[in-house]
Amino acid sequence: MIRILTVVLVLFVAAPAGADLRYTTHVEARKLQTAGTADPLLGILGGMLMNLMASGDTTTVIGSNGARVETKSAIGPVPAGAAILLRSGAALVINPQDQTYWALPGIPGGTLALMDPQMSSKRTGEFGMVAGLRAERITYSVALNVPVPANVQLPGSLPRTLTMDGEMWVTDEYKTYASALAAVTNVAVPGISVGVFGGSADGLIVRQITRSALLGFEIEYTVSDVVEGPVASDLFQVPAGYREIPPPTTNLLR
């Protein structure tokens, strides 16, 4: 469920025909005040991941024709004001500023194997209200290998495994939508599936905090304005006249 890095293509499992869910989310990425002197390389890596999860708001729509995430702030290579379409085996970015679209690049299978993400979670039985929805608090921890072969020497004190932990609040009120979204984002967007899209097989994630003391950052995600109802089907299509371009490069160290 938690995957921190980048983007890969997907096969979409649709929500019920004729049903749509729209909600707003706010993401806040911030540095942790940690004791001691951090390794400069760890600081750079933490900054790269924070840039991939830039603070800001998004609007997510889940429907029978796919899913759409509208961005107000830039997220990695996705510019502010763009929309990410998740549908029919593709993850596409459409940019109305220049009327272009492009496919999000995938993670090579060998890289995913090297990362070998491991997660454990625990239900607490504690409930609270988020966005007017009753949600259970779940704690979790995540470990990701640095994706380099075992015989490659890492510079400085950079560890071979990166660890994170956190807590999330999950509601089962919109579980059908959440399951459909999880089927997309857990495969399609391992880099930003949690903290932007919020899909989970257990239900809709309405709040989540992910932190890494090692990398010195935490990311908080909060849902608001959840509305169920029909939306225009063309939201899930590339507009006529848009031209396809290669994926842009992005400077993660900005």
N, C-alpha and C positions, 0 to 999 in steps of 0.2 A: 504494500500500500504506500509506504514512503519510498520514493525513489528520488535521489538527488543527482542530476547531471544534465541530460539534454533531451533529444526527441527522436522517436522512431515511428514508423507507420503502423497501421492498425486494421483489424476487421471490426466493424461496428455492430453491436447488438442493440437493436432499436427498442425504444420505449413503446408503450401501447399506442396503437393507431388512434389518431385524433386527440391525443393528450400531449400537453406541453407544460414544462415547468421553467419559470424564469426567476433568477435571484441575483442579487448584487453581493459582491464580496469585497472586503478590504484586506490588503496584505501590508504588513509592516515588517520590514527587515531592519534589524538594529544590531549594533555591536554589543557584546557582553563586556562588562567591567571585570576582567579576570586578574588574579594576583600574579605577580612575577612578570618576567620579561618573555614575551612570546617569540617563538622562532620566526624570523622574517619570512621564510618560505610558507609557513603555516598562515601567517597574516595575509600573504598574497593569495593563497588558495581560498581562504575564507572570504576575501574581497571578491574573488571571481564568482563564488557561489552566491554571494549577496547580490551581485549584479544580475545574475540569472533570475533572482527572485526580487526584483526591484519593488519598492513600496508603491502602492497605488490601488486603484479600484478596477474591477472587471464586472461584466454582466454575463452570466452564463444562461443559455437556453438549451434545454433538452427536449427533443421532439421525436416524432415518428420518422423524420427524414435525416436525423443525425443530431449533432450537438454543435453549438456555436459559442465561442467565448470572445466577447468584445473587450478590447483593452483601452484603458484611458491613459496608462503610462507604458513606457517601453518595457518589455520583458525579454532580456537577452537580445536576440536578433529581431524580435517582433517589435515593430515601431508603435509608438503611441497612436491610438485611433484606428488600429488595424483590427481584424477579426480572424480568429482561428476556427476553421471548419474541420470537424471530425466526422467523417461520413464515408461510406462505401469504400473502405479500405485505404483511405487517404487522410493525411493531416495537412491541410493547406492554410496558408496565410493570405488573406486578401487585403490589399492596401488601397483604400479609396483616394489617398492623396495623389497617387500617380496612376491609378487604375491598373494595377498589376496584381499578380498572384504568384505564389511559389510554394513548392512542397518543402515541408520541414525535413531536414536531413535525418537519416537514421543512424543508430549506433550499430557498428559492425558486431556480428554475433560473437566474434572472438573477444571483443572488448567487454561485452556483457558477461561472458564466461569468466573473464579475469576479475571483474568487479564482484561477482558472486554475492549479491545483496542478501543479507540475513536480517530478519525482523522477528521480534517477540513482542507480544502485547498482552495486557491483562485488564479485564473488566473490573471496575471498582464497585459497581452497584450504587454509585453516587449519581444523582440526577440534578439537573439545573435547567433553567429556561434560557434559551438563546434564540433571538428573532421570533419570540412567541412560541417556540417549539420545545417540547420536553426532550432533553438529550442526556445520554449517559456519558460520564467521563471515563475514558479508557487511557491507560498509560502504555507507553511502548518504548522500545530501543531498537536502533538500527546500526548495522555494521556494513561498510562497503570497503572492498579492497581497492587500493590505488591500481588502476588498470595498466600495469606494466608487468612483463614477464618476471618470474622469480629470480632469474639470473641477472637482472638489471639492478645496479646499485643506485638507490635513491639518494639525492643530494641532502647534505646537512642532517638534521634530525627528523626529516619527513618520515612519518610512520607508514607502514605498508597497509594498515587498516584504519579507516576513518570511522569514528563512532558518533552517533547522535542519539538523543532521547527526547521525549516530550509527552504531551497529553492531547487528547482530542475529545470533543463532545459530539456524539453521533445520535441522530434521531431516526426512528424507523417509520416516521409518518409518510415519507416519500421514498420508501425502500425500493420500489420498482424503478423509479427514475435513477436513484443512486446506483443500483446494480448495473443498469445500462451504461451509465457514465463511467463506472469503475471498469467495465469491460473495455471501454475505449481508452481511458487515460492510463490505466495500469500497464497497458501494452504500448499505447501510442505516445504517451508523454511521460516517461519515467523521470524526466528532469523537473517537471513542474506540475505533476498530477495532484500532489497534495500541496495546498497553499495557494492554488489558483482554481482548480476544477472541483475538488472535493468529493470525488466518487469513492464509495466504499461498498464492498459486498454486504456489510452489516447495516448500511443505511447512509443517509446524507450527512456528511461531516459539516457541522455548522460553526465549529470553532476548533482551531488547532494551533498548538505552539510546538515548534521543532527547534531544538537548541543543540549547539555543539560547543562545549567548553574548550575542546581541543582547537577548534578553528575560530573561536571567539565571536560567534554570532548566534542570533535566534530569529526565527520568523514566526509571526503570528498572523493567523488567517481567521476572519470573522465574516459570517453570512448575515445579510439583512434583506428585507423586502422580498420575501418568498411569495410568489404568485403562481397559481395553477390556472391555465386557460390556453386557448388556441393562439398560435402565432402564424404569421404569413409563411408559407412553405418556401418562398424564395430566399428566406434568411439562410437556408442551408445550401444555397447554390452560389457558384461564382457568377457575378453579374455579367450580362452580355457586354462585349466590347473590351473586357479586361484581357490583358496580354500576359502570358506566362514568362517569367524571368528566372534565372538561376538564383538559388538561395544567397542572400547577401552575407558578407562576413561581418563579424562584430568583434570589437575590442573589449574583452572581458576585464581588462585592467584599467578601464577608464575611471 
